[in-house]
């Protein structure tokens, strides 16, 4: 398994984001995500906003037929947004995290390993699952880097 870090408990700082949240069928994820990231990039360009990191996806549930998913980018400050693109913050929180090197679509084993770590160490998942894409999507699949973050208490 291409995990390139130990699974660890962290305290994540508050993070401002611009994002689009939708309920979709998982089979439509790739097209919806591409469109959402493009919409946010155009909005940011029009308003002279720079991203503070690469894109993320937040899975608010695990129902693949009615997947509540949020796609966006971290930004340095709270941004006034429009109806579809929302500026908000992810609150400071304890989270368990690990890094995965390989295709974005292949991260499930590390996600499950993190969930097992959470249970084995006496924590409880306290919120959605975040995947932060740390490398350019144009990288070869074996060079894609994803940080998986699961809030806990």
SULKADA-V880395 format. One record per residue. RES is the residue in one small letter. NEAR is the number of other C-alpha atoms within 8 Angstrom. Layout:
{{RES NEAR} {RES NEAR}}
This chain:
{{x 4} {x 6} {x 10} {x 8} {x 7} {x 7} {x 10} {x 7} {x 8} {x 8} {x 8} {x 8} {x 7} {x 9} {x 11} {x 13} {x 16} {x 15} {x 13} {x 12} {x 9} {x 8} {x 8} {x 11} {x 10} {x 9} {x 5} {x 8} {x 9} {x 7} {x 7} {x 8} {x 9} {x 8} {x 8} {x 12} {x 11} {x 8} {x 8} {x 14} {x 8} {x 8} {x 8} {x 10} {x 9} {x 7} {x 6} {x 6} {x 8} {x 8} {x 9} {x 8} {x 8} {x 12} {x 12} {x 12} {x 11} {x 11} {x 12} {x 11} {x 8} {x 7} {x 7} {x 7} {x 7} {x 9} {x 15} {x 13} {x 13} {x 12} {x 14} {x 14} {x 14} {x 14} {x 14} {x 9} {x 6} {x 10} {x 8} {x 6} {x 8} {x 6} {x 5} {x 6} {x 10} {x 12} {x 12} {x 9} {x 9} {x 8} {x 7} {x 9} {x 10} {x 11} {x 12} {x 14} {x 13} {x 15} {x 13} {x 14} {x 12} {x 12} {x 11} {x 9} {x 5} {x 7} {x 11} {x 7} {x 8} {x 12} {x 9} {x 8} {x 8} {x 13} {x 9} {x 8} {x 9} {x 13} {x 9} {x 7} {x 6} {x 6} {x 9} {x 8} {x 10} {x 8} {x 8} {x 10} {x 11} {x 11} {x 11} {x 12} {x 12} {x 11} {x 10} {x 8} {x 5} {x 4} {x 9} {x 6} {x 8} {x 8} {x 10} {x 16} {x 13} {x 14} {x 12} {x 14} {x 12} {x 14} {x 13} {x 13} {x 7}}
